[in-house]
Amino acid sequence: MAKTRWYSDVMGNVAIVTALCLPMVVGGAGYGVEIGYDYYEQVKLQQAADAAAFGGALELRRGSSDTAVVAAGTSIAQQNGSLGSDTVTIQTPSSGAAANTVTSTLSRNEARIFSALFTNAPLVIRVNATAQFTTAANACVLALDPSASNGVNFSGNTTSTFNNCVVMSDSIAASAVNVQGSAQMYVPCAYAVGGATLTSGAHLTGCAAAQTGMGPVGDPYASTPIPVASGPCLSSNGGSLSPGRYCGGMSLKNHVTLQPGVYLIDGGTLSANANADVSGVGVTLIFLNSASISLNGNSTFNISAPTTGTYAGFLMIGDRTNTNVSNTINGTATSSMTGNIYFPAQDVSYLGNFTGSNGCTHIVARTVQWTGNTTVGVDCSAYGMQTIPVGGVALVG
């Protein structure tokens, strides 16, 4: 009887202790689950921060404004898991980040579950990421097509010299950069996302071999506005032409002076006959609605881009939406075209035996076919032209 009473007392005590400890055991288990969940959310938020910093650094490498860098980083964070209720902070060099660096800070208020038994304070998850780009070189020729063979192609019996700037192709093709025939190319280095096929005519003066497998270079001029064609149609006949809209192309003959300003070529082709002698300072030619340029090899062009304003450094700009247009730029050895030649969705064949003042001609196009005896690339900042950095972007923190 005594033994039975003792056993009952023990069992009763165990039941009491178990009842008292059960909330702690369940709470502890639940708290462990909550910690695991919060860690999982932190990992996802960190991925969004890493992507935001990386994307912002790519935008910074393009030379975009702080506003564009912040917008890119914020958008990419949201695409990679950041919620609309998160706080997203993107810093650029001008707002506190190191040179060539973008930092992202993301924070989120997580609702408490089991830990709400002990505190009402919100749980804040905060993560940081830093991405930096290194500039291996600056490009004066950049082909944007991501898959084209011979994205940058040198051919013919030509000699092209690039001083202090390189050629770059965003194509993944095995022959993203190609040198063929008797072409002679003197360049510090050739860069490609894919591969390069080079003959003995490729003289790399600053690297032992073409640098392949590079990260792509984003369109450095993606933020440059392209206007909609508007205004009355002007005539291209005459010795002195004014800025404005030229419908159906422009046919330039004899001696023509282009007054400073923006020329909208609305459809058709800008052409010049063999005797054309065209000059102009502070000129930007914008090709809209399937417009193209085709210059005769015996025509002479001495034109330069504006050095200030919205289109500083831009000599030619092509429509971003029309991919079915090819452009041929040719001219005499006494021609000079100073500024950026920018056709992001179109092919450019650069055939002339000429370049811009002080070697300042940059070509950014879908593909670039280069056939000409030219010397390109020095410090072109005096002409309103920004550099086109080539190099990698990496997370550094």
Secondary structure as UniProt FT lines:
FT   HELIX           2..61
FT   TURN            62..63
FT   HELIX           66..79
FT   TURN            80..81
FT   TURN            84..85
FT   STRAND          87..91
FT   HELIX           93..95
FT   TURN            99..100
FT   STRAND          101..110
FT   HELIX           114..117
FT   STRAND          123..133
FT   STRAND          137..143
FT   TURN            149..150
FT   STRAND          152..154
FT   STRAND          159..162
FT   STRAND          166..169
FT   TURN            174..175
FT   STRAND          177..179
FT   TURN            181..182
FT   STRAND          184..187
FT   STRAND          190..192
FT   STRAND          196..197
FT   TURN            200..201
FT   STRAND          202..204
FT   TURN            220..223
FT   STRAND          240..241
FT   STRAND          244..252
FT   STRAND          255..258
FT   STRAND          261..272
FT   TURN            274..275
FT   STRAND          277..281
FT   STRAND          283..288
FT   TURN            289..290
FT   STRAND          292..295
FT   TURN            297..298
FT   STRAND          300..304
FT   TURN            310..313
FT   STRAND          314..318
FT   STRAND          326..329
FT   TURN            333..334
FT   STRAND          336..350
FT   HELIX           357..359
FT   STRAND          361..370
FT   STRAND          374..376
FT   HELIX           381..383
FT   STRAND          389..390
FT   STRAND          393..395
//
